[in-house]
Amino acid sequence: MLPCSPHHRSLRRPSTTIGYLYLLLFSLLSTTSTSCSNGSCQLLEACAAATDCGPGLYCGNCPVSGKTQPVCTRGQAVIPTSVVNGLPFNKYTWLVTHNSFSIVDAPPLPGVQRLTFYNQEDTVTNQLRNGVRGLMLDMYDFENDVWLCHSFRGQCYNFTAFQPAINTMMEVEAFLSENPAEIVTIIIEDYVHTTKGLTALFAKAGLDKYWFPVSKMPRKGDDWPTVTEMVQDNHRLIVFTSDATKEAQEGVAYQWKYMVENESGDPGVKPGSCPKRKESKALTSKSASLFFQNYFPTYPVETEACKEHSTPLQAMVGTCYKAAGRMPNFLAVNFYMRSDGGGVFDAVDRMNGPTLCGCSTLAACQAGAPFGSCKNVSVPARSPAINNAGSFTGSVQFANSASALSSTNRIIAFLFYLPLMAFWL
């Protein structure tokens, strides 16, 4: 071996340096030729910012699944009626947000520290624009009005209150007014005891003009009117309540007369099991034409949602499909935007495809084609079809750190139920 003399090093350095420069240049050229940016990145392609991703996508990752590299992730649903229209309402599957009003960073009452769970991360308006078509809302009597509140034992407190329900109802009215072909369903966990409280609320918000009347709801498991008929009649708001007395008193449909439902919370995400909710008829009952699937854990944790909305979600949809013998019409989730790629949007596409057109996913359906005539689609699909019924508003804004929020919700889980434990003991 040659001695490592200064002269020898001086002879070797130029060639070595040039070699490194060539490698660096090649690396830069390769990166430039294979990377994407400025809205050209497609689903699951690496990204650095929301602006890198195409329409209907945002830039996110899922560290809990070991996926730390940010990729373009679906953030918008394809509205099924934009692909296959004119079928009965109960032939479609619609995306629902659980506790739609319980939004991270929603301001508390002045001078009060809110102590409750959070389930979503953007406004109800944004949820609707991104393709959500069902809202789960908890309504209570509070401060001489009807409020949205995430509470317990049927009573709203200042530390569990969010806002007067009229504010959210006006968001829904604005959306329906701006989108005359869209249908929205509201499912109320109802603790309103004020006489005609719900009737007054919906009338005040101007939503009564969109009201789907109870008299037109099928009572023996028959098909609903077609979505075309519902739009023509302007019956574009369907409202259900958990209070059986409200149907006769206020004309608000009692939820479990018209739908079957699986158990919510942890039992609803247990692999291989899809038990019915205690208030519901058997999932196999033919007397109700709608099937509502809950898919969210008892204690919501933002950082876990991206993992929950991947393979486990697809598996649970299959489990509940087998348990009921039919596809769910509603899929209710927490933190609907979070996933490791396609998420709840892909799941809803896969739920709609077999029912609407006989294909594995909605992306394979062809408008006007015979049932079972499917087009080839790549897996994973590229950017989802643009939904003309609503516009994607950008990226998800996580104002707080996910780890801090996860810790907060776990602490809240203990404090929230401490009064209940004391009551039970």
C-alpha positions as CSV (number, residue, x, y, z in Angstrom):
1,M,0.0,0.0,0.0
2,L,1.4,3.4,-0.9
3,P,2.4,5.6,1.9
4,C,-0.1,8.3,2.8
5,S,2.1,11.3,2.0
6,P,1.0,14.8,1.5
7,H,2.0,14.5,-2.2
8,H,0.0,11.3,-2.6
9,R,-3.1,12.9,-1.0
10,S,-2.8,15.9,-3.3
11,L,-2.8,13.5,-6.3
12,R,-5.9,11.7,-5.1
13,R,-8.1,14.6,-3.8
14,P,-9.1,16.1,-7.2
15,S,-10.5,12.8,-8.6
16,T,-12.3,12.0,-5.4
17,T,-13.8,15.4,-5.1
18,I,-14.9,15.3,-8.7
19,G,-16.5,11.9,-8.1
20,Y,-18.4,13.3,-5.2
21,L,-19.6,16.3,-7.2
22,Y,-20.9,14.0,-10.0
23,L,-22.7,11.9,-7.4
24,L,-24.3,15.0,-5.8
25,L,-25.3,16.4,-9.2
26,F,-26.8,13.0,-10.2
27,S,-28.7,12.9,-6.9
28,L,-30.1,16.4,-7.4
29,L,-31.1,15.6,-11.0
30,S,-32.8,12.4,-10.0
31,T,-34.7,14.1,-7.1
32,T,-35.8,16.8,-9.4
33,S,-37.0,14.5,-12.1
34,T,-39.0,12.2,-9.7
35,S,-40.4,14.7,-7.2
36,C,-43.6,16.6,-7.5
37,S,-44.9,19.9,-6.2
38,N,-47.3,22.8,-6.9
39,G,-50.4,20.7,-6.9
40,S,-49.0,17.9,-9.1
41,C,-48.6,15.3,-6.4
42,Q,-51.1,12.4,-6.4
43,L,-52.5,10.1,-3.7
44,L,-49.7,8.5,-1.6
45,E,-46.9,10.5,-3.3
46,A,-44.4,12.2,-1.0
47,C,-45.1,15.8,-0.2
48,A,-43.8,18.7,1.9
49,A,-46.8,21.0,2.0
50,A,-50.5,20.9,1.2
51,T,-49.9,23.0,-1.9
52,D,-47.9,20.0,-3.3
53,C,-51.0,17.8,-3.5
54,G,-53.7,17.7,-6.2
55,P,-57.4,18.5,-5.7
56,G,-59.1,16.7,-2.8
57,L,-55.8,15.8,-1.1
58,Y,-53.7,17.2,1.7
59,C,-50.2,16.5,3.0
60,G,-50.1,14.3,6.1
61,N,-48.6,11.3,7.7
62,C,-49.4,8.6,10.3
63,P,-46.5,8.1,12.8
64,V,-48.5,5.7,14.9
65,S,-48.4,3.2,12.0
66,G,-44.7,3.9,11.4
67,K,-45.4,6.1,8.4
68,T,-43.6,9.3,9.2
69,Q,-43.0,10.4,5.6
70,P,-45.7,12.9,4.7
71,V,-47.8,11.8,1.7
72,C,-50.7,13.2,-0.2
73,T,-53.8,12.0,1.7
74,R,-57.5,12.0,0.7
75,G,-59.4,14.8,2.3
76,Q,-62.6,14.9,0.3
77,A,-65.4,12.4,-0.5
78,V,-66.7,11.7,-4.0
79,I,-70.5,12.3,-3.6
80,P,-72.0,9.1,-4.8
81,T,-74.9,10.8,-6.6
82,S,-72.4,12.6,-8.8
83,V,-71.6,9.2,-10.3
84,V,-74.8,7.1,-9.9
85,N,-77.9,9.2,-9.5
86,G,-81.6,8.5,-9.2
87,L,-81.7,5.6,-6.8
88,P,-83.6,5.4,-3.5
89,F,-81.9,7.2,-0.7
90,N,-81.3,3.9,1.2
91,K,-79.2,2.5,-1.6
92,Y,-76.4,4.9,-0.9
93,T,-73.7,5.1,1.9
94,W,-73.0,8.5,3.4
95,L,-70.2,9.7,5.5
96,V,-71.1,10.9,9.0
97,T,-69.1,12.8,11.6
98,H,-69.6,11.7,15.2
99,N,-70.1,14.7,17.5
100,S,-69.7,17.0,14.5
101,F,-69.8,20.1,16.8
102,S,-67.1,18.9,19.2
103,I,-64.3,20.7,17.4
104,V,-60.7,21.1,18.6
105,D,-60.0,24.8,19.4
106,A,-63.7,25.7,19.6
107,P,-63.7,28.6,22.0
108,P,-65.2,27.8,25.5
109,L,-67.6,30.0,27.4
110,P,-65.9,33.2,28.7
111,G,-64.0,32.5,31.9
112,V,-64.6,28.7,31.8
113,Q,-62.1,25.9,31.1
114,R,-63.9,23.4,28.9
115,L,-63.6,19.8,30.2
116,T,-64.8,17.3,27.6
117,F,-63.8,15.3,24.6
118,Y,-63.1,16.5,21.1
119,N,-64.0,14.5,18.0
120,Q,-63.5,16.7,15.0
121,E,-60.9,19.2,13.8
122,D,-62.7,21.6,11.4
123,T,-66.0,23.5,11.2
124,V,-69.3,21.9,10.2
125,T,-69.3,24.0,7.1
126,N,-65.9,22.5,6.1
127,Q,-67.1,19.0,6.9
128,L,-70.1,19.4,4.6
129,R,-67.9,20.9,1.8
130,N,-65.6,17.9,2.1
131,G,-68.4,15.5,1.5
132,V,-69.8,14.7,5.0
133,R,-73.5,14.2,4.6
134,G,-74.5,13.2,8.1
135,L,-74.1,15.1,11.4
136,M,-74.4,13.6,14.9
137,L,-75.3,16.4,17.3
138,D,-76.0,16.3,21.1
139,M,-78.7,18.9,22.0
140,Y,-79.5,20.1,25.5
141,D,-81.5,22.7,27.2
142,F,-79.0,25.3,28.5
143,E,-79.2,29.0,29.3
144,N,-82.8,29.1,28.1
145,D,-81.9,27.9,24.7
146,V,-81.0,24.7,22.8
147,W,-77.2,24.1,23.0
148,L,-74.7,21.7,21.5
149,C,-73.1,20.1,24.5
150,H,-70.8,17.1,25.1
151,S,-71.9,16.1,28.6
152,F,-73.3,13.3,30.7
153,R,-76.4,12.3,32.7
154,G,-78.6,14.4,30.4
155,Q,-77.4,17.7,31.7
156,C,-75.3,20.4,30.0
157,Y,-72.7,22.3,32.1
158,N,-70.8,25.4,31.3
159,F,-67.6,23.3,31.1
160,T,-69.1,20.9,28.6
161,A,-71.0,23.4,26.5
162,F,-70.0,24.4,23.0
163,Q,-72.4,26.8,21.4
164,P,-76.1,27.5,20.8
165,A,-77.4,24.9,18.3
166,I,-78.8,27.7,16.1
167,N,-75.2,28.6,15.0
168,T,-74.6,25.1,13.5
169,M,-78.2,24.9,12.1
170,M,-77.5,28.1,10.2
171,E,-74.3,26.6,8.8
172,V,-76.4,23.7,7.5
173,E,-79.0,26.0,6.0
174,A,-76.3,28.0,4.2
175,F,-74.9,24.8,2.7
176,L,-78.2,23.5,1.6
177,S,-79.1,26.9,0.0
178,E,-75.7,27.0,-1.8
179,N,-76.0,23.3,-3.0
180,P,-79.5,22.7,-4.2
181,A,-78.9,19.0,-5.1
182,E,-77.4,17.9,-1.8
183,I,-79.2,16.0,1.0
184,V,-78.1,16.2,4.7
185,T,-79.0,13.9,7.6
186,I,-78.9,15.1,11.2
187,I,-79.0,12.5,14.1
188,I,-79.8,14.1,17.4
189,E,-78.9,12.7,20.8
190,D,-81.8,14.5,22.3
191,Y,-81.9,16.1,25.8
192,V,-84.2,19.0,24.9
193,H,-87.3,19.0,27.1
194,T,-88.5,22.5,26.2
195,T,-91.9,22.2,24.6
196,K,-91.5,22.4,20.8
197,G,-87.8,23.2,21.3
198,L,-86.6,21.4,18.2
199,T,-89.4,22.7,16.1
200,A,-88.6,26.3,17.0
201,L,-84.9,25.7,16.5
202,F,-85.2,24.4,12.9
203,A,-87.8,27.0,12.0
204,K,-85.6,29.8,13.3
205,A,-82.7,28.5,11.2
206,G,-84.8,28.4,8.1
207,L,-84.4,24.7,7.8
208,D,-88.1,23.8,7.9
209,K,-88.4,24.5,4.2
210,Y,-86.0,21.5,3.5
211,W,-87.7,19.2,6.0
212,F,-88.3,15.6,5.0
213,P,-91.8,14.8,6.5
214,V,-92.2,11.8,8.8
215,S,-95.3,10.9,6.8
216,K,-93.2,10.1,3.8
217,M,-90.7,7.8,5.6
218,P,-91.1,4.1,4.9
219,R,-92.2,2.3,8.0
220,K,-91.9,-1.4,7.0
221,G,-88.4,-1.5,5.5
222,D,-89.5,-0.3,2.1
223,D,-87.3,1.8,-0.1
224,W,-87.1,5.5,0.5
225,P,-88.0,8.0,-2.3
226,T,-85.2,8.4,-4.9
227,V,-82.6,11.1,-4.3
228,T,-84.0,12.7,-7.5
229,E,-87.5,12.9,-6.0
230,M,-86.2,14.2,-2.7
231,V,-84.3,17.0,-4.5
232,Q,-87.3,17.9,-6.7
233,D,-89.6,18.1,-3.6
234,N,-86.9,20.0,-1.7
235,H,-87.0,17.4,1.0
236,R,-83.3,17.6,1.5
237,L,-83.0,17.5,5.3
238,I,-83.6,14.3,7.2
239,V,-83.7,14.6,11.0
240,F,-83.8,11.8,13.5
241,T,-84.1,12.0,17.3
242,S,-83.3,9.6,20.1
243,D,-86.4,10.8,22.0
244,A,-89.4,8.6,20.9
245,T,-92.0,11.2,22.1
246,K,-90.8,13.8,19.6
247,E,-92.3,12.1,16.6
248,A,-95.8,12.6,17.7
249,Q,-95.1,15.9,19.5
250,E,-93.0,17.7,16.9
251,G,-92.8,15.6,13.8
252,V,-89.2,14.6,14.3
253,A,-88.6,10.9,13.4
254,Y,-87.7,8.5,16.1
255,Q,-84.3,7.1,15.0
256,W,-84.7,3.4,15.8
257,K,-88.1,3.1,14.0
258,Y,-86.4,3.7,10.7
259,M,-82.9,2.4,11.1
260,V,-80.9,-0.4,12.8
261,E,-77.6,0.5,14.4
262,N,-74.5,-1.2,15.8
263,E,-73.1,-0.4,19.2
264,S,-71.0,2.7,19.5
265,G,-67.6,3.2,21.2
266,D,-65.2,0.4,21.8
267,P,-67.7,-2.5,21.1
268,G,-68.2,-0.9,17.6
269,V,-64.5,-1.2,16.7
270,K,-63.8,-4.6,18.2
271,P,-62.4,-6.8,15.4
272,G,-64.7,-9.6,14.2
273,S,-67.8,-8.3,16.2
274,C,-70.7,-6.1,15.3
275,P,-73.2,-6.1,18.1
276,K,-76.4,-4.1,17.8
277,R,-77.1,-1.0,19.9
278,K,-79.5,-1.8,22.7
279,E,-82.2,0.6,21.4
280,S,-82.0,-0.9,17.9
281,K,-83.8,-3.8,16.4
282,A,-81.7,-6.7,15.3
283,L,-79.2,-5.7,12.5
284,T,-80.9,-8.3,10.3
285,S,-84.4,-6.7,10.8
286,K,-86.2,-6.1,7.5
287,S,-88.6,-3.6,9.1
288,A,-86.1,-0.7,8.9
289,S,-84.6,0.2,5.6
290,L,-81.5,2.1,6.9
291,F,-78.4,0.8,8.6
292,F,-76.2,3.1,10.7
293,Q,-72.6,1.9,11.4
294,N,-70.7,3.5,14.3
295,Y,-66.9,3.3,14.0
296,F,-65.1,5.2,16.7
297,P,-63.6,4.2,20.0
298,T,-65.0,5.3,23.4
299,Y,-62.1,7.7,24.0
300,P,-61.1,9.7,20.9
301,V,-57.4,10.1,20.3
302,E,-56.3,12.2,17.3
303,T,-53.0,10.4,16.7
304,E,-54.7,7.0,16.7
305,A,-57.3,7.9,14.1
306,C,-55.1,7.6,11.1
307,K,-54.4,4.0,12.0
308,E,-58.0,3.3,12.9
309,H,-59.1,4.6,9.4
310,S,-56.9,2.2,7.5
311,T,-57.1,-1.7,7.4
312,P,-59.1,-2.0,10.6
313,L,-61.9,0.2,9.2
314,Q,-62.1,-1.9,6.0
315,A,-62.3,-5.1,8.1
316,M,-65.0,-3.7,10.4
317,V,-67.2,-2.7,7.4
318,G,-66.9,-6.2,6.2
319,T,-67.8,-7.6,9.6
320,C,-70.9,-5.4,10.0
321,Y,-71.9,-6.2,6.4
322,K,-71.9,-9.9,7.2
323,A,-73.7,-9.3,10.6
324,A,-76.5,-7.3,9.0
325,G,-76.6,-8.9,5.5
326,R,-76.5,-5.5,3.9
327,M,-74.2,-2.6,3.4
328,P,-74.4,0.3,6.0
329,N,-76.1,3.5,4.8
330,F,-74.2,5.7,7.2
331,L,-70.6,5.4,8.4
332,A,-69.9,7.5,11.5
333,V,-66.3,8.4,12.5
334,N,-64.1,10.7,14.6
335,F,-61.5,12.9,13.1
336,Y,-62.7,12.0,9.6
337,M,-59.7,13.6,7.8
338,R,-57.0,11.6,9.4
339,S,-55.7,8.5,7.6
340,D,-52.6,6.9,6.1
341,G,-53.9,7.4,2.5
342,G,-57.5,6.8,1.4
343,G,-59.0,6.6,4.8
344,V,-62.8,6.9,5.4
345,F,-63.2,8.3,1.9
346,D,-61.9,5.2,0.3
347,A,-64.0,3.0,2.7
348,V,-67.2,4.9,1.7
349,D,-66.3,4.5,-2.0
350,R,-65.9,0.7,-1.5
351,M,-69.2,0.6,0.3
352,N,-71.0,2.4,-2.4
353,G,-69.5,0.6,-5.4
354,P,-71.1,-2.9,-4.9
355,T,-74.5,-1.5,-4.1
356,L,-74.7,1.3,-6.8
357,C,-73.1,-0.4,-9.8
358,G,-71.9,-3.8,-8.8
359,C,-68.2,-2.8,-8.8
360,S,-65.6,-3.0,-6.1
361,T,-65.5,0.7,-5.6
362,L,-67.3,3.9,-6.7
363,A,-64.3,4.9,-8.8
364,A,-65.1,1.9,-11.1
365,C,-68.7,2.8,-11.6
366,Q,-69.7,4.2,-15.0
367,A,-72.6,6.6,-15.2
368,G,-75.4,5.2,-17.3
369,A,-73.7,1.8,-17.8
370,P,-75.4,-1.5,-17.0
371,F,-75.0,-2.9,-13.4
372,G,-71.8,-4.7,-13.2
373,S,-70.1,-2.8,-16.0
374,C,-66.9,-1.6,-14.3
375,K,-64.0,0.3,-15.6
376,N,-60.4,-0.5,-14.6
377,V,-59.1,1.6,-11.8
378,S,-55.5,1.6,-10.5
379,V,-54.8,0.7,-6.9
380,P,-54.3,3.0,-5.3
381,A,-56.3,5.4,-7.3
382,R,-54.9,8.7,-8.4
383,S,-56.6,11.9,-7.2
384,P,-60.3,11.3,-6.5
385,A,-62.8,12.6,-9.0
386,I,-63.5,16.3,-8.4
387,N,-66.8,16.7,-6.7
388,N,-68.8,19.5,-8.3
389,A,-71.2,19.7,-5.4
390,G,-68.6,21.1,-3.0
391,S,-65.1,22.4,-3.1
392,F,-62.2,21.2,-1.0
393,T,-61.1,24.0,1.2
394,G,-57.4,23.2,1.6
395,S,-55.4,21.3,4.1
396,V,-56.4,20.1,7.6
397,Q,-55.2,22.6,10.1
398,F,-54.0,20.9,13.3
399,A,-53.7,24.0,15.5
400,N,-52.3,22.1,18.5
401,S,-49.7,19.4,18.6
402,A,-51.1,15.9,18.2
403,S,-49.2,14.6,21.2
404,A,-50.5,17.3,23.4
405,L,-54.1,16.7,22.2
406,S,-53.8,13.0,22.8
407,S,-52.6,13.5,26.4
408,T,-55.4,16.0,27.0
409,N,-58.1,13.7,25.8
410,R,-56.8,10.8,28.0
411,I,-56.8,13.1,31.0
412,I,-60.2,14.3,30.1
413,A,-61.4,10.7,29.8
414,F,-60.6,10.2,33.5
415,L,-62.0,13.6,34.7
416,F,-65.0,13.4,32.5
417,Y,-66.2,10.1,34.0
418,L,-65.1,10.8,37.6
419,P,-68.5,12.2,38.5
420,L,-70.2,9.2,36.9
421,M,-68.0,6.8,38.9
422,A,-68.8,8.6,42.1
423,F,-72.5,8.4,41.2
424,W,-72.4,4.6,40.4
425,L,-70.4,3.9,43.6
